[in-house]
Amino acid sequence: MLDRLRTKADETAIPVVVGDMATARAPGEYTLVYLVYNTIANLLTQAEQVACFRNAARHLGPGGRFVIELWVPELRRLPPGQEATVWNSEPGYIGLDTYDVLRQYVVSHHFTFDESGRRARLDRTPHRYIWPAELDLMAQLAGFGLESRHADWTGSAFTAESRSHVSVYRLPEPGARTP
Ligand SMILES: C[S@@+](CC[C@H](N)C(=O)[O-])C[C@H]1O[C@@H](n2cnc3c(N)ncnc32)[C@H](O)[C@@H]1O
């Protein structure tokens, strides 16, 4: 990824720090930290996910924002005894998730078919899924409040049917009183 980035912008335009998102430090103070495309769920424990929120807060000045894009766990589509949901099925690709609701753990299975349509490559990735309310509590532990939540990047309303969300968390501005 860094090699590809370097074909577009050099180190002076976009400095890069490589590290664990729960602990890595980037020099300086920022107004925005973002973690998109379901990335916080790559941290597999609640403790690491909370640490990630705290790490984001550490990099922000007063009033700074932390933006997260995350899917909504498909628990409503799991009747008792069923462990998997197909979240995408299209020509050449099937994506399904297997849920372990006891450990709050999901494994995404990505089946990518070759041109014959008869053989597929399987890539699997483990995640710890997070319900929006738990995410809000993690934010609160790190000193953030929820400023806005939408269903997508165009600002569609977040509803009970939304499959993902873009949530904007914000640190208090200077002089703001905490409730
Ligand atoms: C779903 S991908 C999203 C990538 C990128 N944010 C994007 O929008 O294209 C999640 C990425 O997080 C990386 N990752 C997993 N655990 C990580 C960790 N503890 N710290 C930093 N990155 C991690 C994975 O290698 C993967 O590249």
The ligand as a Tripos MOL2 file, in Angstrom:
@<TRIPOS>MOLECULE
LIG
   27    29     1     0     0
SMALL
NO_CHARGES

@<TRIPOS>ATOM
      1 C1        -10.7500   -3.2040    5.9050 C.3       1 LIG1
      2 S1         -9.0820   -2.7540    5.5810 S.3       1 LIG1
      3 C2         -9.2880   -1.0270    5.2940 C.3       1 LIG1
      4 C3         -8.1010   -0.3730    4.6630 C.3       1 LIG1
      5 C4         -8.2230    1.1480    4.4380 C.3       1 LIG1
      6 N1         -8.6630    1.8510    5.6530 N.3       1 LIG1
      7 C5         -9.1500    1.4690    3.3060 C.2       1 LIG1
      8 O1        -10.1410    2.1880    3.5060 O.co2     1 LIG1
      9 O2         -8.9050    1.0170    2.1850 O.co2     1 LIG1
     10 C6         -8.3830   -2.8680    7.1930 C.3       1 LIG1
     11 C7         -6.8860   -2.6440    7.2320 C.3       1 LIG1
     12 O3         -6.4660   -2.5640    8.6010 O.3       1 LIG1
     13 C8         -5.1920   -3.2030    8.7020 C.3       1 LIG1
     14 N2         -5.0050   -3.5580   10.1240 N.ar      1 LIG1
     15 C9         -5.4270   -4.6700   10.7900 C.ar      1 LIG1
     16 N3         -5.0930   -4.6030   12.0960 N.ar      1 LIG1
     17 C10        -4.4200   -3.4320   12.2730 C.ar      1 LIG1
     18 C11        -3.8160   -2.8010   13.4020 C.ar      1 LIG1
     19 N4         -3.8430   -3.3500   14.6130 N.pl3     1 LIG1
     20 N5         -3.2270   -1.6000   13.2070 N.ar      1 LIG1
     21 C12        -3.2150   -1.0150   11.9890 C.ar      1 LIG1
     22 N6         -3.7730   -1.5630   10.8700 N.ar      1 LIG1
     23 C13        -4.3630   -2.7690   11.0120 C.ar      1 LIG1
     24 C14        -5.3020   -4.3690    7.7430 C.3       1 LIG1
     25 O4         -4.0290   -4.8170    7.3560 O.3       1 LIG1
     26 C15        -6.0670   -3.7420    6.5770 C.3       1 LIG1
     27 O5         -5.1840   -3.1530    5.6640 O.3       1 LIG1
@<TRIPOS>BOND
     1     1     2 1
     2     2     3 1
     3     2    10 1
     4     3     4 1
     5     4     5 1
     6     5     6 1
     7     5     7 1
     8     7     8 2
     9     7     9 1
    10    10    11 1
    11    11    12 1
    12    11    26 1
    13    12    13 1
    14    13    14 1
    15    13    24 1
    16    14    15 ar
    17    14    23 ar
    18    15    16 ar
    19    16    17 ar
    20    17    18 ar
    21    17    23 ar
    22    18    19 1
    23    18    20 ar
    24    20    21 ar
    25    21    22 ar
    26    22    23 ar
    27    24    25 1
    28    24    26 1
    29    26    27 1
@<TRIPOS>SUBSTRUCTURE
     1 LIG1         1 GROUP 0 **** ****
